Amino acid sequence: MTIFFYSSEIKGNADVYQKRVEQAASGVQVNVYRNIEHFTDRLGKPMGKKPIVILYVRTKDELFMLLASRDVFLDVKLILILPEDDNETVALGHRFHPNFVTYVHSEPSRLIAVLNKLIHAQVMSILVRNFEPNKPIANSENPPLIQDLTDLHTS
């Protein structure tokens, strides 16, 4: 399982969001991108599982630049952080078909709650898909535990 976090901004509220995402996603690989071209190029490459993508958009101009590449966001779980909550910006943001929308001036706690649900849903999907009801546990006294969620991306 992979999380991609995009923000062209390194400091300020973007940094707060990034740190909260990294804390909430403990054990999950978080790839941070600051350059739109590198970011959209990476999303355009094949990936084994549907990643979770968080876009922190600072301006409407940046939103328009990302919209030019919106096809790469079609097969991802998308959390969109918009610069403003006016009708035009919200309408533009919905062209991405995001799973969740919030705003740069909002408290990150709602985003983190949604992120936790997306992570949980992906983990459960992998576990259910790999469940073998008739297969015995190697050592029933000490069943194996998932130590790191990054191991799940190979399943």
C-alpha positions as CSV (number, residue, x, y, z in Angstrom):
1,M,0.0,0.0,0.0
2,T,1.3,3.4,-0.9
3,I,0.3,6.9,-0.1
4,F,1.3,9.8,-2.4
5,F,1.3,13.3,-0.9
6,Y,1.7,16.3,-3.3
7,S,2.2,19.9,-2.3
8,S,4.4,22.4,-4.0
9,E,4.6,24.3,-0.6
10,I,7.2,23.1,1.8
11,K,6.3,25.2,4.8
12,G,3.3,26.5,6.6
13,N,0.0,24.6,6.6
14,A,1.1,22.1,3.9
15,D,3.9,21.0,6.3
16,V,1.3,20.5,9.1
17,Y,-0.8,18.4,6.8
18,Q,2.1,16.3,5.6
19,K,3.3,15.6,9.1
20,R,-0.2,14.6,10.3
21,V,-0.5,12.3,7.3
22,E,2.9,10.7,8.0
23,Q,1.9,10.2,11.7
24,A,-1.4,8.7,10.8
25,A,0.1,6.4,8.2
26,S,2.6,4.9,10.5
27,G,3.9,1.7,8.8
28,V,2.7,2.8,5.4
29,Q,5.0,4.2,2.7
30,V,4.3,7.9,2.1
31,N,5.9,9.4,-1.0
32,V,6.1,13.2,-1.0
33,Y,6.2,15.2,-4.2
34,R,6.8,18.9,-4.7
35,N,7.0,19.0,-8.5
36,I,3.8,18.5,-10.5
37,E,5.6,16.9,-13.5
38,H,7.4,14.4,-11.4
39,F,4.3,13.6,-9.5
40,T,2.0,13.1,-12.5
41,D,4.7,11.1,-14.3
42,R,4.9,8.7,-11.3
43,L,1.1,8.3,-11.1
44,G,1.0,7.6,-14.8
45,K,3.2,4.5,-14.3
46,P,1.7,1.1,-13.5
47,M,1.1,0.4,-9.9
48,G,0.1,-3.0,-8.3
49,K,-2.6,-1.6,-6.0
50,K,-4.8,1.4,-5.9
51,P,-2.8,4.1,-4.1
52,I,-4.1,6.8,-1.8
53,V,-3.3,10.2,-3.2
54,I,-3.5,13.4,-1.2
55,L,-3.3,16.7,-3.2
56,Y,-2.6,19.8,-1.3
57,V,-3.5,22.6,-3.8
58,R,-2.3,26.1,-2.9
59,T,-3.8,28.2,-5.7
60,K,-6.4,28.0,-8.5
61,D,-3.5,28.2,-11.0
62,E,-2.0,25.1,-9.5
63,L,-5.5,23.4,-9.6
64,F,-5.7,24.2,-13.3
65,M,-2.3,22.7,-13.9
66,L,-3.3,19.5,-12.1
67,L,-6.6,19.3,-14.0
68,A,-4.6,19.1,-17.2
69,S,-3.4,15.7,-15.9
70,R,-6.5,14.6,-14.2
71,D,-6.6,11.2,-16.0
72,V,-3.8,9.9,-13.8
73,F,-6.1,10.4,-10.8
74,L,-8.9,8.2,-12.1
75,D,-7.7,4.9,-10.6
76,V,-6.7,6.2,-7.1
77,K,-8.3,6.9,-3.8
78,L,-8.1,10.7,-3.9
79,I,-8.2,13.2,-1.0
80,L,-8.2,16.8,-2.3
81,I,-7.2,19.8,-0.2
82,L,-8.4,22.9,-2.0
83,P,-7.2,26.5,-1.6
84,E,-10.6,28.0,-1.2
85,D,-14.2,27.0,-0.6
86,D,-15.9,29.2,-3.2
87,N,-18.3,27.6,-5.7
88,E,-15.9,27.8,-8.7
89,T,-12.9,26.2,-6.8
90,V,-15.2,23.4,-5.4
91,A,-16.7,22.7,-8.8
92,L,-13.2,22.5,-10.4
93,G,-12.1,20.2,-7.6
94,H,-15.0,17.8,-8.2
95,R,-13.7,17.3,-11.7
96,F,-11.1,15.0,-10.1
97,H,-13.9,12.8,-8.7
98,P,-12.3,12.8,-5.2
99,N,-13.2,10.5,-2.3
100,F,-12.9,13.5,0.1
101,V,-12.6,17.3,-0.2
102,T,-11.3,19.7,2.4
103,Y,-9.6,23.1,2.4
104,V,-6.2,24.4,3.3
105,H,-7.6,26.6,6.1
106,S,-9.4,23.6,7.7
107,E,-8.2,21.5,10.6
108,P,-6.6,18.3,9.3
109,S,-8.4,16.0,11.8
110,R,-11.3,15.2,9.3
111,L,-8.8,14.4,6.6
112,I,-6.9,12.1,9.0
113,A,-10.1,10.3,9.9
114,V,-10.9,9.7,6.2
115,L,-7.3,8.6,5.6
116,N,-7.5,6.1,8.4
117,K,-10.7,4.6,7.0
118,L,-9.1,4.3,3.5
119,I,-6.1,2.6,4.9
120,H,-8.3,0.3,7.0
121,A,-10.4,-0.6,4.0
122,Q,-7.4,-1.5,1.9
123,V,-5.8,-3.6,4.6
124,M,-9.1,-5.5,5.1
125,S,-9.5,-6.0,1.4
126,I,-6.0,-7.5,1.2
127,L,-6.6,-9.7,4.3
128,V,-9.9,-11.0,3.0
129,R,-8.5,-11.6,-0.5
130,N,-5.7,-13.7,1.0
131,F,-7.7,-15.5,3.6
132,E,-7.6,-19.3,3.3
133,P,-10.1,-20.8,5.8
134,N,-8.7,-24.3,5.7
135,K,-5.1,-23.5,6.0
136,P,-3.7,-24.1,9.5
137,I,-1.6,-21.5,11.2
138,A,2.0,-22.6,11.3
139,N,2.3,-22.2,15.1
140,S,-1.1,-21.9,16.7
141,E,0.4,-20.8,20.0
142,N,2.1,-17.8,18.4
143,P,0.2,-16.8,15.3
144,P,2.1,-14.5,12.9
145,L,1.3,-10.7,13.2
146,I,1.5,-8.1,10.5
147,Q,4.6,-6.1,11.6
148,D,4.5,-3.5,8.9
149,L,1.8,-2.5,6.6
150,T,4.3,-2.0,3.8
151,D,4.5,-5.8,3.6
152,L,1.0,-5.9,2.4
153,H,1.8,-4.3,-0.9
154,T,3.5,-7.5,-2.0
155,S,0.4,-9.6,-1.3
